[in-house]
Amino acid sequence: MDSSDRRKELDMSKRVFICAHANFPRGDATSNYIEYLSLALMLKDYRVYVLSRGENRDEDWDEKEQCYVHNGICYFNYEAKCKTTFDFLINYFDESKNIVKLLRKFEAGKDDIILGYTLNYFYIKKLYRYSQKYNMKMAMCITEWHQAFEYNHGILNPVYWLDKMGFERGIPMCGNVIPISRHLDEHFKKKGCSTLCMPILAAPPDGIPEKDNGDIVHFIYSGNAIHKDAIDMIVNTFASLSDEELSKMKLHFTGMKSSTVDYLKKKCGKDFDRIRPILEIHAWMEYDELVALYKKIDFLILLRRNNKVTISNFPSKVPEMMGYGIIPIVSQVGDYTQEYLTDDVDCIMVKECTIEAAKDEIVKGLNINKNRKQQMRENAYKTVNNKFAYSIWSDKIDDFLK
């Protein structure tokens, strides 16, 4: 069977290859971004292939497709061990070769589209050359504007300069960019790129779950981003509450590494000890377990300081949790607070990233009456469906790729 017959048999007249750094499926925030983008493309009859690094799940193998399939999305990961600095360096320069091998395996060529999601300049350059050789369309996705303070040893860290080269020279290479925020959008427009500014997408469930937590109000923070999220301030703020207020609540940390917990214990000291009785730190959770927890949660707490990193990013946890009727209590920074959410309607905004300002808003959430809370939960769910659901972005993505 030649390649044209195979394409016809598998209905692959419209194919998109997402080439990324991601633990797909369901392994990290990058993976979730890719999944919702893929689902939006599939609504426009694209066949989506995710080519990345990580584990292939045996139960996902599809004999007909000759690849792994998750939620209708074809994927094929190559194995990459990055336990040492040497492993990282070898993989950094070899991964483009691995991705090109996978593109050839699936006979990617004319009429197909490549979407890149990486900051590796050499990886991007290899993808671009492949797309040019086979007359393919190509675009790059970008969700971060990393700064030196996020890296160990700052500007002395060579990874910072590698990422900076990928950001400034690699991302604009193909001329088509999908930035996650207006701040990134403006940057790449100035570089002459055609852009589609698209927030993080979501797949909200059918209706918000009923919550019955009695008198206890549940708050949640999810993540490890100590350089992006002001996690220490979350601890300090909850510790500033009175004993009576603390007795009415539970604070959940999810997706947090033990090293981050150790960092908070050291940095916050007595404040961490003070909130320990109300703090529940969840180890790695399967997706179904995470969803079950979401059904108990009242408020997401996310504090961020205002800098180039935070105004360029769009946290996936915000629309993801709003889809379950969780009300965000968020610092007023970034597109999600300026363009998508409305204070005291579908969220509670913290005007300044300070303990005093955050405390006031947490207390507001703690004391909000049942009917008002239910209305805000419903508003949060409506906002996700009207602004973030992947289905409402399908036409825009399709138009951009055309």
C-alpha positions as CSV (number, residue, x, y, z in Angstrom):
1,M,0.0,0.0,0.0
2,D,1.5,3.4,-1.0
3,S,1.4,6.5,1.2
4,S,-1.6,8.0,-0.7
5,D,-3.7,4.9,-0.2
6,R,-2.8,4.8,3.5
7,R,-3.8,8.4,4.0
8,K,-7.1,7.7,2.3
9,E,-7.8,4.6,4.4
10,L,-7.0,6.4,7.6
11,D,-8.8,9.7,6.6
12,M,-5.6,11.7,6.9
13,S,-6.2,14.3,4.3
14,K,-5.8,17.1,6.9
15,R,-3.0,16.3,9.4
16,V,-1.3,18.4,12.0
17,F,1.9,17.3,13.7
18,I,2.5,18.9,17.1
19,C,6.2,18.6,17.9
20,A,6.8,19.4,21.5
21,H,8.5,19.2,24.9
22,A,5.7,17.5,26.8
23,N,4.9,14.5,28.9
24,F,1.9,13.7,26.8
25,P,-0.7,12.6,27.7
26,R,-1.8,14.2,31.0
27,G,1.7,14.5,32.4
28,D,2.1,18.3,32.8
29,A,0.5,21.7,32.0
30,T,2.2,21.6,28.6
31,S,0.5,18.3,27.9
32,N,-2.9,19.8,28.8
33,Y,-2.3,22.8,26.5
34,I,-1.6,20.3,23.7
35,E,-4.6,18.2,24.4
36,Y,-7.1,21.0,24.2
37,L,-5.4,22.5,21.1
38,S,-5.6,19.1,19.5
39,L,-9.3,18.7,20.4
40,A,-10.0,22.1,18.8
41,L,-8.2,21.0,15.6
42,M,-10.1,17.7,15.6
43,L,-13.4,19.6,15.5
44,K,-12.2,21.0,12.1
45,D,-11.5,17.4,10.9
46,Y,-7.7,17.5,11.4
47,R,-6.0,14.3,12.2
48,V,-3.6,15.3,15.1
49,Y,-0.3,13.6,15.9
50,V,1.7,14.6,19.0
51,L,5.4,13.8,18.7
52,S,7.3,14.3,21.9
53,R,9.4,12.7,24.6
54,G,8.1,10.6,27.5
55,E,6.3,7.4,28.0
56,N,4.1,5.6,25.6
57,R,1.2,3.8,27.4
58,D,0.8,0.2,26.2
59,E,-2.9,0.4,26.7
60,D,-3.1,3.2,24.2
61,W,-1.5,1.3,21.3
62,D,-3.7,1.3,18.1
63,E,-2.8,-1.3,15.6
64,K,-4.5,0.4,12.7
65,E,-2.9,3.8,13.3
66,Q,0.4,2.2,14.2
67,C,0.8,4.6,17.0
68,Y,-0.7,5.3,20.5
69,V,-4.1,7.1,20.8
70,H,-5.4,9.1,23.7
71,N,-8.8,10.8,23.6
72,G,-8.7,10.4,19.8
73,I,-5.3,12.1,19.5
74,C,-2.5,10.1,18.0
75,Y,0.8,10.3,19.8
76,F,4.3,8.8,19.7
77,N,6.9,9.6,22.3
78,Y,10.6,8.8,22.1
79,E,12.4,7.8,25.2
80,A,14.7,10.5,26.7
81,K,16.6,10.1,29.9
82,C,17.6,13.4,31.5
83,K,18.8,12.4,34.9
84,T,22.2,14.1,34.6
85,T,23.6,17.3,33.0
86,F,25.3,15.1,30.5
87,D,22.0,13.4,29.6
88,F,20.4,16.8,29.2
89,L,23.1,18.1,26.8
90,I,23.0,14.9,24.7
91,N,19.3,15.0,24.5
92,Y,19.2,18.8,23.7
93,F,21.1,18.3,20.5
94,D,19.7,14.9,19.6
95,E,16.0,15.4,20.1
96,S,15.5,17.2,16.8
97,K,16.9,14.1,15.1
98,N,14.4,11.9,17.0
99,I,11.5,14.1,16.0
100,V,12.5,14.1,12.3
101,K,12.6,10.3,12.4
102,L,9.1,10.3,13.8
103,L,7.9,12.8,11.1
104,R,9.4,10.5,8.5
105,K,7.8,7.4,10.2
106,F,4.4,9.0,9.7
107,E,5.3,10.3,6.2
108,A,4.7,13.9,7.1
109,G,4.8,16.0,4.0
110,K,3.0,18.3,1.6
111,D,-0.6,19.3,2.8
112,D,0.4,18.5,6.4
113,I,1.1,21.2,9.1
114,I,3.8,21.3,11.8
115,L,3.1,23.0,15.1
116,G,6.2,23.4,17.2
117,Y,6.1,23.8,21.0
118,T,9.7,24.2,22.2
119,L,12.4,26.7,23.0
120,N,15.2,24.6,21.6
121,Y,16.6,26.7,18.7
122,F,18.3,23.7,17.0
123,Y,15.0,21.7,17.3
124,I,13.0,24.5,15.7
125,K,15.6,25.0,13.0
126,K,15.4,21.3,12.1
127,L,11.6,21.4,12.0
128,Y,11.7,24.5,9.8
129,R,14.1,23.0,7.3
130,Y,11.9,19.9,7.2
131,S,8.8,22.0,6.5
132,Q,10.6,23.9,3.8
133,K,11.9,20.7,2.1
134,Y,8.4,19.2,1.9
135,N,6.4,22.4,1.3
136,M,4.6,22.2,4.7
137,K,3.0,25.0,6.7
138,M,4.5,25.6,10.1
139,A,3.7,27.6,13.2
140,M,5.1,27.9,16.7
141,C,3.3,28.0,20.0
142,I,4.7,30.0,22.8
143,T,3.4,30.3,26.4
144,E,6.3,31.7,28.4
145,W,8.8,34.6,28.4
146,H,11.4,33.3,30.7
147,Q,13.7,35.6,32.7
148,A,17.1,35.0,34.3
149,F,15.7,34.9,37.9
150,E,13.9,31.7,37.1
151,Y,17.2,29.8,36.5
152,N,19.7,28.5,39.1
153,H,22.6,31.0,39.0
154,G,20.7,33.4,36.8
155,I,22.5,34.7,33.7
156,L,25.4,32.3,34.5
157,N,23.2,29.4,33.7
158,P,23.9,28.3,30.0
159,V,20.3,26.9,29.8
160,Y,19.0,30.5,30.2
161,W,21.0,31.6,27.1
162,L,19.9,28.5,25.1
163,D,16.2,29.3,25.9
164,K,16.7,33.0,25.1
165,M,18.2,32.1,21.7
166,G,15.2,29.8,21.0
167,F,12.8,32.5,22.1
168,E,14.3,35.4,20.2
169,R,15.6,33.6,17.1
170,G,13.9,30.2,16.9
171,I,10.2,31.1,17.6
172,P,10.0,33.8,14.8
173,M,11.8,31.6,12.3
174,C,8.7,30.3,10.4
175,G,6.9,33.6,10.7
176,N,3.7,32.2,12.3
177,V,3.2,32.3,16.0
178,I,0.5,31.3,18.5
179,P,1.3,33.3,21.6
180,I,-0.7,32.8,24.8
181,S,-0.9,36.4,25.9
182,R,-1.1,40.0,24.5
183,H,2.4,40.7,25.9
184,L,3.9,37.9,23.8
185,D,1.7,38.7,20.9
186,E,3.0,42.3,20.7
187,H,6.6,41.0,20.9
188,F,6.3,38.7,18.0
189,K,4.3,41.1,15.9
190,K,7.2,43.5,16.2
191,K,9.4,40.8,14.8
192,G,7.1,40.7,11.7
193,C,5.3,37.5,12.6
194,S,1.7,36.6,11.8
195,T,0.0,35.8,15.1
196,L,-3.0,34.3,16.8
197,C,-3.2,35.4,20.4
198,M,-5.0,32.4,22.1
199,P,-5.4,31.8,25.8
200,I,-5.1,28.5,27.5
201,L,-8.1,26.4,26.4
202,A,-10.2,24.1,28.5
203,A,-12.6,21.2,28.3
204,P,-15.3,22.0,30.9
205,P,-17.5,19.1,32.1
206,D,-21.2,19.0,31.5
207,G,-22.4,21.1,34.4
208,I,-20.8,22.0,37.7
209,P,-20.8,19.3,40.5
210,E,-22.8,19.7,43.7
211,K,-20.7,20.6,46.7
212,D,-21.6,19.8,50.3
213,N,-18.6,20.4,52.5
214,G,-20.6,21.3,55.6
215,D,-19.1,24.3,57.4
216,I,-15.6,23.8,56.0
217,V,-14.4,26.0,53.1
218,H,-11.8,24.4,50.9
219,F,-9.0,26.3,49.1
220,I,-6.5,24.9,46.6
221,Y,-3.2,25.8,45.1
222,S,-1.7,23.6,42.4
223,G,1.8,23.7,41.1
224,N,5.5,24.1,41.8
225,A,6.3,27.4,40.2
226,I,8.2,29.1,43.0
227,H,9.6,31.7,40.6
228,K,6.3,32.4,39.0
229,D,3.7,31.9,41.7
230,A,4.1,33.6,45.1
231,I,3.6,30.3,47.0
232,D,5.5,31.7,50.0
233,M,3.0,34.5,50.2
234,I,0.1,32.1,50.1
235,V,1.5,30.4,53.2
236,N,2.2,33.7,54.9
237,T,-1.2,35.0,54.1
238,F,-3.1,32.0,55.5
239,A,-0.9,32.1,58.6
240,S,-2.0,35.7,59.2
241,L,-5.6,34.6,59.7
242,S,-7.1,34.2,63.1
243,D,-7.5,30.9,64.8
244,E,-11.3,31.1,64.4
245,E,-10.9,31.8,60.6
246,L,-8.4,28.9,60.2
247,S,-10.8,26.5,62.0
248,K,-13.4,27.0,59.2
249,M,-11.1,26.1,56.3
250,K,-8.9,23.5,54.6
251,L,-6.0,24.3,52.2
252,H,-4.9,21.8,49.6
253,F,-1.6,21.7,47.8
254,T,-1.5,19.5,44.7
255,G,1.1,18.7,42.1
256,M,3.8,20.0,44.5
257,K,7.2,18.3,44.7
258,S,8.7,17.5,48.0
259,S,11.6,19.9,47.3
260,T,9.0,22.7,47.0
261,V,7.5,21.7,50.3
262,D,11.0,21.8,51.9
263,Y,11.6,25.2,50.3
264,L,8.4,26.5,51.9
265,K,9.2,25.0,55.3
266,K,12.6,26.8,55.3
267,K,11.4,30.1,53.8
268,C,8.2,30.5,55.8
269,G,9.3,28.9,59.0
270,K,6.7,29.4,61.8
271,D,4.1,30.5,59.3
272,F,4.2,27.0,57.6
273,D,4.0,25.4,61.1
274,R,0.9,27.5,61.9
275,I,-1.1,26.4,58.9
276,R,0.0,22.8,59.0
277,P,-3.2,21.6,60.8
278,I,-5.3,22.9,57.9
279,L,-2.9,22.0,55.1
280,E,-3.4,18.8,53.1
281,I,-0.5,18.1,50.7
282,H,-1.5,15.6,48.0
283,A,1.1,13.3,46.5
284,W,0.9,12.5,42.7
285,M,-2.7,12.1,41.8
286,E,-4.2,10.3,38.8
287,Y,-6.4,12.6,36.7
288,D,-9.7,10.9,38.0
289,E,-8.5,11.5,41.6
290,L,-7.7,15.1,40.8
291,V,-11.2,15.6,39.4
292,A,-12.7,14.0,42.5
293,L,-10.8,16.5,44.6
294,Y,-12.0,19.5,42.4
295,K,-15.6,18.6,43.2
296,K,-14.9,19.4,46.9
297,I,-13.0,22.7,46.3
298,D,-14.6,26.1,46.8
299,F,-11.7,28.5,45.9
300,L,-8.5,28.5,43.9
301,I,-5.8,30.7,45.4
302,L,-3.2,32.0,43.0
303,L,-0.9,34.9,44.0
304,R,1.6,36.3,41.5
305,R,3.9,39.3,41.5
306,N,3.8,41.6,38.5
307,N,6.8,41.0,36.2
308,K,7.5,40.0,32.6
309,V,7.1,36.3,33.4
310,T,3.7,36.6,35.0
311,I,2.2,39.1,32.5
312,S,3.3,36.9,29.6
313,N,1.9,33.6,31.0
314,F,-1.6,32.3,31.3
315,P,-2.1,29.7,34.1
316,S,-4.0,26.7,32.9
317,K,-5.2,26.0,36.4
318,V,-7.5,29.0,36.3
319,P,-10.0,27.9,33.5
320,E,-9.5,24.2,34.3
321,M,-10.7,24.7,37.9
322,M,-13.4,27.2,36.9
323,G,-14.9,24.5,34.8
324,Y,-15.7,22.7,38.1
325,G,-17.3,25.7,39.6
326,I,-14.2,26.7,41.6
327,I,-14.0,30.4,42.2
328,P,-10.5,31.9,41.6
329,I,-8.9,34.3,44.1
330,V,-6.2,35.7,42.0
331,S,-3.7,38.6,41.8
332,Q,-4.7,41.3,39.3
333,V,-1.9,40.5,36.9
334,G,-2.0,39.0,33.3
335,D,-4.6,38.6,30.6
336,Y,-6.9,36.4,32.5
337,T,-7.7,39.2,35.0
338,Q,-7.6,42.0,32.5
339,E,-9.4,40.4,29.6
340,Y,-11.4,37.4,30.7
341,L,-12.5,37.4,34.3
342,T,-14.7,39.9,36.2
343,D,-14.1,40.8,39.8
344,D,-16.9,39.8,42.2
345,V,-18.8,38.1,39.3
346,D,-16.8,35.0,38.5
347,C,-13.7,35.5,40.6
348,I,-12.3,37.5,43.5
349,M,-9.3,39.7,42.5
350,V,-6.5,40.7,44.8
351,K,-5.6,44.2,43.8
352,E,-2.0,44.1,45.1
353,C,0.3,41.1,45.7
354,T,0.7,41.7,49.4
355,I,-0.3,39.7,52.5
356,E,-2.7,42.4,53.6
357,A,-4.6,42.6,50.3
358,A,-4.7,38.8,49.9
359,K,-5.9,38.3,53.4
360,D,-8.9,40.6,52.9
361,E,-10.0,38.7,49.8
362,I,-9.5,35.3,51.4
363,V,-11.7,36.4,54.3
364,K,-14.2,37.7,51.8
365,G,-14.4,34.3,50.3
366,L,-14.6,32.6,53.7
367,N,-17.6,34.7,54.7
368,I,-19.5,34.9,51.5
369,N,-23.1,33.6,51.9
370,K,-24.2,30.3,50.3
371,N,-26.5,31.8,47.6
372,R,-23.8,34.4,46.5
373,K,-21.2,31.7,46.4
374,Q,-23.4,29.4,44.2
375,Q,-24.0,32.3,41.8
376,M,-20.3,33.0,41.5
377,R,-19.7,29.3,40.9
378,E,-22.2,29.3,38.1
379,N,-20.7,32.5,36.6
380,A,-17.2,30.9,36.7
381,Y,-18.6,27.9,34.8
382,K,-20.3,30.2,32.2
383,T,-17.0,32.1,31.7
384,V,-15.1,29.0,30.9
385,N,-17.7,27.8,28.4
386,N,-18.0,31.3,26.7
387,K,-14.4,32.2,26.6
388,F,-12.0,29.2,27.1
389,A,-13.8,26.1,25.8
390,Y,-11.7,24.6,23.0
391,S,-14.8,24.4,20.8
392,I,-15.2,28.1,20.5
393,W,-11.6,28.5,19.3
394,S,-11.7,25.9,16.5
395,D,-12.7,28.3,13.7
396,K,-10.0,30.9,14.7
397,I,-7.3,28.3,14.8
398,D,-8.4,26.8,11.5
399,D,-8.5,30.2,9.8
400,F,-5.0,31.0,11.1
401,L,-3.5,27.8,9.8
402,K,-5.1,28.3,6.4
